[in-house]
Amino acid sequence: MPKRDYYDVLGATKGASAEELKKAYRTKAKELHPDRNSDNPEAEAQFKEVNEAYDVLKDADKKAAYDRYGHAAFEGGRGGGGGGAGNADFASAFSDVFEDLFGDFMGRGGQPGQGNRRRAQRGSDLRYNLRVSLEESFKGVQKTVTVPSSIACDTCHGTGAEGGAEPVTCPTCSGMGKVRAQQGFFTVERTCPTCQGAGQTIKNPCKICAGAGRIERERSLSVNIPAGVETGTRIRLAGEGEAGMRGGPAGDLYIFIETREHPIFQRDGVNLFCRVPVSLITAALGGEVEVPTIDGGKSRVKVPAGTQTGKQLRLRAKGMPALRGGGAGDMVVELAVETPVNLSKRQQELLREFEKLEAEDNNPEGSSFFAKVKGFWDGMKN
């Protein structure tokens, strides 16, 4: 059976450029790959035909010969594009675009020079949980934290080599950080076993850091906590994380804030809540009660006559400051009417006298409730 024209095999025109031929090859190779055409017995033969065509047309000399003489240019053992090329020719052509074709489902980008970027690795980010009091959150505070982390080795200046010498290009992978091996039908890439993907090796590793370029050490840092922070607030300190490998940039340090519970105030965003007990007499007759504020001051709050437990009074701008400006929240005072205990005999007598003088409108909520209860019971009887 006569061979098909190589340009037709790739779906390209005769005057196509090298980039256009490569693009056509990628499309055809992906379309006809045997792993994607298990139900097509002819896919493997077609796939090899595509690779044979591209192996000829990607080479400028072979392409010029083919354009002039056609398939006859490679008959009689004069070229490498015929059937005698075998797996070696396929591997040569296929390896050029292996990662482009399969990077999407093999998890590798395969961009040239990737090994060079592995030489200097960015350090890891660190997290530090910092607890502050509500008062500190209100005012803002400066805290000193001790962070265990990796820092650049002073002896080798972060290079990992004795005396600060520069690492040398890995002889196994020529600085690419990966090596290729032929396994049957495929050309497979693996991380270089000599440099572990770094692309470089160190002849005389630093004795202090053992070639890592960094050492473990605790550091004390001063952290400015702005007013208004609350639980969950995150503060980023750029470049204060773990040192990079072999001169790479340091990571970042993230301070996560947790606000401790307060014995008097409860926080809800920028607002504060304070539950204040008032005596039965003050609640009944009205009066004033003194309440604390988060800034350490005091405020007098008027208690209306006939106040019930749960009544809320609002003090404007007495809450927490907004983290990024915009004023302060409010402080909400919730009154709790306190029933007197440990009454003397005379106090009990006075309360019983008061009870005899009570009228229905003295306890409107109680009267309303028991009226509803009576209606409920009457309805159940009927």
ZIDABEL-V26729 format. One record per run of one state. SS is the DSSP state (H for helix, E for strand, - for the rest). FROM is the first residue (numbers start at 1). TO is the last residue. Records with the same first field share a line. If there is no record, write none. Layout:
BEGIN
SS=FROM-TO, FROM-TO
END
This chain:
BEGIN
-=1-5, 11-17, 33-33, 37-42, 58-59, 78-82, 96-97, 107-113, 118-120, 122-125, 133-133, 140-140, 153-160, 165-167, 170-177, 184-185, 192-199, 202-204, 206-213, 226-233, 238-244, 246-252, 260-264, 269-270, 286-286, 293-297, 304-311, 316-320, 322-327, 329-330, 339-344, 358-359, 363-363, 382-382
H=6-10, 18-32, 34-36, 43-57, 60-77, 83-95, 98-106, 114-117, 134-139, 162-164, 280-285, 345-357, 360-362, 364-381
E=121-121, 126-132, 141-152, 161-161, 168-169, 178-183, 186-191, 200-201, 205-205, 214-225, 234-237, 245-245, 253-259, 265-268, 271-279, 287-292, 298-303, 312-315, 321-321, 328-328, 331-338
END
